[in-house]
Amino acid sequence: MAIERIFFREDNFVLTVIYGRLTNAEIGEHVIQMNREYAACSALVELADCRYLHDISALSSDGLMISAGMEKGQLRTAGSKGAIVVANDVVFGLARVYAAIAAQSRIDSRVYRDLDEAVDWLGMGHLKQAIHTEAEARNV
């Protein structure tokens, strides 16, 4: 799977780094795992760093809408914010599909092209260096 998660427990924040190739099945499994692993966490702040995602040939809008819809009704998303960071136009379009559905479960969900802007919007500026370090370590 091209997805890795780093949990910053003290900040109730999860950084997800998505890289390489991603399929509808993998993103669906990721949401299922998030729902299971963070079932007891309320208002979990989430950042998906998709800047290193290069192959989306096995992703579809329908698949992303289904996966995003699985966040609905979860304690982890209620009262939370989520951000997705992307590096190109094609991934931006797909990320907006996901964010639009995910926003129905959260306070808001947005797509960014700049990691620092996303981190600041999420209120995690104090973790900026750690987020950069973790994300870059997974740039494969």
C-alpha positions as CSV (number, residue, x, y, z in Angstrom):
1,M,0.0,0.0,0.0
2,A,1.2,3.5,-0.9
3,I,-0.1,5.0,2.4
4,E,1.7,5.7,5.6
5,R,0.3,7.3,8.7
6,I,2.1,9.2,11.5
7,F,0.0,9.9,14.6
8,F,0.9,12.9,16.8
9,R,-1.0,11.8,19.8
10,E,-0.5,15.0,21.9
11,D,-1.9,17.1,19.1
12,N,-4.7,14.7,18.1
13,F,-3.3,15.0,14.6
14,V,-2.6,12.4,11.9
15,L,-0.3,13.0,8.9
16,T,-1.0,10.6,6.1
17,V,1.6,10.4,3.3
18,I,0.3,8.9,0.1
19,Y,2.9,8.2,-2.6
20,G,3.6,6.3,-5.7
21,R,0.5,4.5,-7.1
22,L,-2.9,4.5,-5.4
23,T,-6.0,2.5,-6.2
24,N,-9.7,2.8,-5.2
25,A,-9.3,-0.3,-3.1
26,E,-6.3,1.1,-1.2
27,I,-7.9,4.4,-0.3
28,G,-11.1,2.5,0.8
29,E,-9.0,0.2,3.0
30,H,-7.1,3.3,4.4
31,V,-10.5,4.9,5.5
32,I,-11.6,1.6,7.1
33,Q,-8.3,1.4,9.0
34,M,-8.6,5.0,10.1
35,N,-12.1,4.4,11.3
36,R,-11.0,1.4,13.3
37,E,-7.6,2.7,14.6
38,Y,-9.0,6.1,15.7
39,A,-12.5,5.1,16.7
40,A,-12.0,6.6,20.2
41,C,-10.5,9.9,19.0
42,S,-12.9,12.8,18.6
43,A,-12.2,15.7,16.3
44,L,-9.0,14.2,14.9
45,V,-7.2,16.7,12.7
46,E,-6.0,15.1,9.5
47,L,-3.6,16.0,6.8
48,A,-3.1,13.9,3.6
49,D,0.1,14.7,1.8
50,C,-0.4,13.5,-1.8
51,R,2.5,15.5,-3.3
52,Y,4.4,12.3,-4.1
53,L,1.4,10.5,-5.6
54,H,2.4,9.8,-9.2
55,D,0.0,7.1,-10.5
56,I,-3.7,7.6,-10.2
57,S,-4.7,5.5,-13.2
58,A,-6.6,3.1,-10.8
59,L,-8.5,5.9,-9.1
60,S,-12.0,7.2,-10.0
61,S,-14.3,9.9,-8.8
62,D,-16.9,7.3,-7.8
63,G,-14.3,5.3,-5.8
64,L,-13.2,8.4,-4.0
65,M,-16.8,9.4,-3.2
66,I,-17.4,6.0,-1.7
67,S,-14.3,6.1,0.4
68,A,-15.0,9.7,1.6
69,G,-18.5,8.7,2.4
70,M,-17.2,6.0,4.8
71,E,-16.0,8.9,7.1
72,K,-19.6,10.0,7.8
73,G,-20.8,9.4,11.3
74,Q,-17.3,8.6,12.7
75,L,-16.3,10.2,16.0
76,R,-12.8,11.0,14.5
77,T,-14.3,13.3,11.9
78,A,-17.0,15.0,13.9
79,G,-15.9,18.5,14.8
80,S,-12.6,18.1,12.9
81,K,-10.8,19.6,9.9
82,G,-9.0,17.8,7.1
83,A,-6.6,19.0,4.4
84,I,-5.2,17.4,1.3
85,V,-2.0,18.7,-0.3
86,V,-1.3,17.9,-3.9
87,A,1.4,18.7,-6.5
88,N,-0.5,18.6,-9.9
89,D,-3.8,19.5,-11.5
90,V,-5.1,16.0,-12.1
91,V,-4.6,15.0,-8.4
92,F,-6.1,18.3,-7.4
93,G,-9.3,17.6,-9.2
94,L,-9.7,14.1,-7.6
95,A,-8.7,15.5,-4.2
96,R,-11.5,18.1,-4.5
97,V,-14.0,15.3,-5.1
98,Y,-12.9,13.6,-1.9
99,A,-12.8,16.8,0.1
100,A,-16.3,17.8,-1.0
101,I,-17.7,14.6,0.4
102,A,-15.5,14.5,3.5
103,A,-16.5,18.1,4.3
104,Q,-20.0,16.7,5.1
105,S,-18.5,14.8,8.0
106,R,-16.3,17.6,9.3
107,I,-16.1,21.3,10.1
108,D,-14.4,21.6,6.7
109,S,-12.1,19.8,4.3
110,R,-9.9,21.6,1.8
111,V,-7.3,20.9,-0.9
112,Y,-4.0,22.8,-1.0
113,R,-1.0,23.0,-3.3
114,D,1.3,24.3,-0.5
115,L,2.0,22.1,2.6
116,D,2.7,25.0,4.9
117,E,-0.6,26.7,4.0
118,A,-2.5,23.5,4.8
119,V,-0.6,23.0,8.1
120,D,-1.3,26.6,9.1
121,W,-5.0,26.3,8.2
122,L,-5.2,23.1,10.4
123,G,-3.7,25.0,13.3
124,M,-0.7,22.7,13.4
125,G,2.0,25.3,12.6
126,H,4.0,24.2,15.7
127,L,4.5,20.8,14.0
128,K,5.6,22.2,10.6
129,Q,9.2,21.0,10.8
130,A,8.2,17.6,12.0
131,I,5.6,17.3,9.3
132,H,8.1,18.2,6.6
133,T,10.6,15.8,8.0
134,E,8.1,12.9,8.1
135,A,6.7,13.6,4.7
136,E,10.1,13.9,3.0
137,A,11.4,10.7,4.7
138,R,8.7,8.9,2.8
139,N,9.3,10.5,-0.6
140,V,10.2,7.3,-2.5
